[in-house]
């Protein structure tokens, strides 16, 4: 069994040159050593992917290869499309940095280094590594252009664009690689993330199915679970996530699968089950900091706020993602600790500014903050920009709807809220936002239904919003007993004069030609009867939701 990685290890400072600086070459690494290590990493990757247990005859122990080291494990994980542990990722970064210092024309090594920087930046919430990633990937393309076979660098640029939430660019890179290598699986994780970020869920589903056909095992199962979840198929998402956990080949891969099970349980309103899954993920990989944030949310829902605060303080220190800082601020606010909440909100604004400087689009989190704690009009502007830039996911639609409502434009926000709920994903916040908008517009029946749905889906979905949902339901009261007072339409009043008898219908030979522009109601126009058809034509747009 692999040794338990240290929590949130840092890359060796001596192997990380400053951005834009030329590094002093260390003692050269022999080519033979690196080639042997790479060849061994490929063999180890094949063993890890297959998950095979090879029986070794007695007396053959002397010929067994040594246990894979951290670099080989990280290389094998990358080759399998799986996450590496943070300690293994650190070792891979240090190894590739030393190599490219003495072999600056090695395009594949620059591509590996750049992609590793992307992963480190994503999992450490340090956007500075995205700049280093871009520099390394561009060095790779300078040594060998993508048109000459260096698609690994293009895939790395696609992963970088996704990490920066630039889903339009990620889609371009992914589709470019897919066009050149349609039978390679490497472009599909980039495409799946890009399509989901843009709200192109049908394309994401097709890419997921193709990825599953090309790449078996836990990574493909994880993507399938995500697809089922986005479609609202909870049972399928849960069963596939369990299968991914069972088939995980490494501790980091299993931790990611257990974390996904925790998220699914939390969305079902089962915080105790979610907590158990997050705990299992952390027992498997102590460096899986996203599961610390998951624990914090589950503890809030279980009303164990002191423990939740401790977990949030830990994760916001070691993994300062803006959404975690916002959640901690809202928890403080729900407890009446306004000073602590303001401190977190100030920290959030600083993180958002730094992200913007590093080219990371955090508009979604910024708009959520501004809508509830700042300037709703600024939130509307942010989300309109995202929408017009083709980022039309359910999350953007929901945040735009809520921002419009908070800015006093509930009627305009309604169509976006309906679109978010209509995507199929079961999200308590989406149902809550739609219910509050409907209540503001006097639609008490639908509002009651959606507020009840939010609390039924996840009673503790937000320490601030869940109590407001209950208050709004209490204000709406119960529906009237027995339904509407009048169940049938009133009888028509008798006409003062009898209607004239209907004229006989003209025969086929004498029937006048139909008007080229019949009225919508089917009445007469210009003295002529409308044309009759064997089947009525459908109403334009019937059966399709209106696009905001």
Rosetta blueprint (number, residue, H / E / L):
1 X L
2 X L
3 X L
4 X L
5 X L
6 X L
7 X L
8 X L
9 X L
10 X L
11 X L
12 X L
13 X H
14 X H
15 X H
16 X L
17 X L
18 X L
19 X L
20 X L
21 X L
22 X L
23 X L
24 X L
25 X L
26 X L
27 X L
28 X L
29 X L
30 X L
31 X H
32 X H
33 X H
34 X H
35 X H
36 X H
37 X H
38 X H
39 X H
40 X H
41 X H
42 X H
43 X H
44 X H
45 X H
46 X H
47 X H
48 X H
49 X H
50 X H
51 X L
52 X L
53 X L
54 X L
55 X L
56 X L
57 X L
58 X L
59 X L
60 X L
61 X H
62 X H
63 X H
64 X L
65 X L
66 X L
67 X L
68 X L
69 X L
70 X H
71 X H
72 X H
73 X H
74 X H
75 X H
76 X H
77 X H
78 X H
79 X H
80 X H
81 X L
82 X L
83 X L
84 X L
85 X L
86 X H
87 X H
88 X H
89 X H
90 X H
91 X H
92 X H
93 X H
94 X H
95 X H
96 X H
97 X H
98 X H
99 X H
100 X H
101 X H
102 X H
103 X L
104 X L
105 X L
106 X L
107 X H
108 X H
109 X H
110 X H
111 X H
112 X H
113 X H
114 X H
115 X H
116 X H
117 X H
118 X H
119 X H
120 X H
121 X H
122 X H
123 X H
124 X H
125 X L
126 X L
127 X L
128 X H
129 X H
130 X H
131 X H
132 X H
133 X H
134 X H
135 X H
136 X H
137 X H
138 X H
139 X H
140 X H
141 X H
142 X H
143 X H
144 X L
145 X L
146 X H
147 X H
148 X H
149 X L
150 X L
151 X H
152 X H
153 X H
154 X H
155 X H
156 X H
157 X H
158 X H
159 X H
160 X H
161 X H
162 X H
163 X H
164 X L
165 X L
166 X L
167 X H
168 X H
169 X H
170 X H
171 X H
172 X H
173 X H
174 X H
175 X H
176 X H
177 X H
178 X H
179 X H
180 X H
181 X L
182 X L
183 X L
184 X L
185 X L
186 X H
187 X H
188 X H
189 X H
190 X H
191 X H
192 X H
193 X H
194 X H
195 X H
196 X H
197 X H
198 X H
199 X L
200 X L
201 X H
202 X H
203 X H
204 X H
205 X H
206 X H
207 X H
208 X H
209 X H
210 X H
211 X H
212 X H
213 X H
214 X H
215 X L
216 X L
217 X L
218 X H
219 X H
220 X H
221 X H
222 X H
223 X H
224 X H
225 X H
226 X H
227 X H
228 X H
229 X H
230 X H
231 X L
232 X L
233 X L
234 X H
235 X H
236 X H
237 X H
238 X H
239 X H
240 X H
241 X H
242 X H
243 X H
244 X H
245 X H
246 X H
247 X L
248 X L
249 X L
250 X L
251 X H
252 X H
253 X H
254 X H
255 X H
256 X H
257 X H
258 X H
259 X H
260 X H
261 X H
262 X H
263 X H
264 X H
265 X H
266 X H
267 X H
268 X L
269 X L
270 X L
271 X H
272 X H
273 X H
274 X H
275 X H
276 X H
277 X H
278 X H
279 X H
280 X H
281 X H
282 X H
283 X H
284 X H
285 X L
286 X L
287 X L
288 X L
289 X H
290 X H
291 X H
292 X H
293 X H
294 X H
295 X H
296 X H
297 X H
298 X H
299 X H
300 X H
301 X H
302 X L
303 X L
304 X L
305 X H
306 X H
307 X H
308 X H
309 X H
310 X H
311 X H
312 X H
313 X H
314 X H
315 X H
316 X H
317 X H
318 X H
319 X L
320 X L
321 X L
322 X H
323 X H
324 X H
325 X H
326 X H
327 X H
328 X H
329 X H
330 X H
331 X H
332 X H
333 X H
334 X H
335 X L
336 X L
337 X L
338 X H
339 X H
340 X H
341 X H
342 X H
343 X H
344 X H
345 X H
346 X H
347 X H
348 X H
349 X H
350 X H
351 X H
352 X H
353 X H
354 X H
355 X H
356 X H
357 X H
358 X L
359 X L
360 X L
361 X L
362 X L
363 X H
364 X H
365 X H
366 X H
367 X H
368 X H
369 X H
370 X H
371 X H
372 X H
373 X H
374 X L
375 X L
376 X H
377 X H
378 X H
379 X H
380 X H
381 X H
382 X H
383 X H
384 X H
385 X H
386 X H
387 X H
388 X H
389 X L
390 X L
391 X L
392 X L
393 X L
394 X H
395 X H
396 X H
397 X H
398 X H
399 X H
400 X H
401 X H
402 X H
403 X H
404 X H
405 X H
406 X H
407 X L
408 X L
409 X L
410 X H
411 X H
412 X H
413 X H
414 X H
415 X H
416 X H
417 X H
418 X H
419 X H
420 X H
421 X H
422 X H
423 X L
424 X L
425 X L
426 X L
427 X L
428 X H
429 X H
430 X H
431 X H
432 X H
433 X H
434 X H
435 X H
436 X H
437 X H
438 X H
439 X H
440 X H
441 X L
442 X L
443 X L
444 X H
445 X H
446 X H
447 X H
448 X H
449 X H
450 X H
451 X H
452 X H
453 X H
454 X H
455 X H
456 X H
457 X H
458 X L
459 X L
460 X L
461 X L
462 X L
463 X L
464 X L
465 X H
466 X H
467 X H
468 X H
469 X H
470 X H
471 X H
472 X H
473 X H
474 X H
475 X H
476 X H
477 X L
478 X L
479 X L
480 X L
481 X L
482 X L
483 X L
484 X L
485 X L
486 X L
487 X L
488 X L
489 X L
490 X L
491 X L
492 X L
493 X L
494 X L
495 X L
496 X L
497 X L
498 X L
499 X L
500 X L
501 X L
502 X L
503 X L
504 X L
505 X L
506 X L
507 X L
508 X L
509 X L
510 X L
511 X L
512 X L
513 X L
514 X L
515 X L
516 X L
517 X L
518 X L
519 X L
520 X L
521 X L
522 X L
523 X L
524 X L
525 X E
526 X L
527 X L
528 X E
529 X L
530 X L
531 X L
532 X L
533 X L
534 X L
535 X L
536 X L
537 X L
538 X L
539 X L
540 X L
541 X L
542 X L
543 X L
544 X L
545 X L
546 X L
547 X L
548 X L
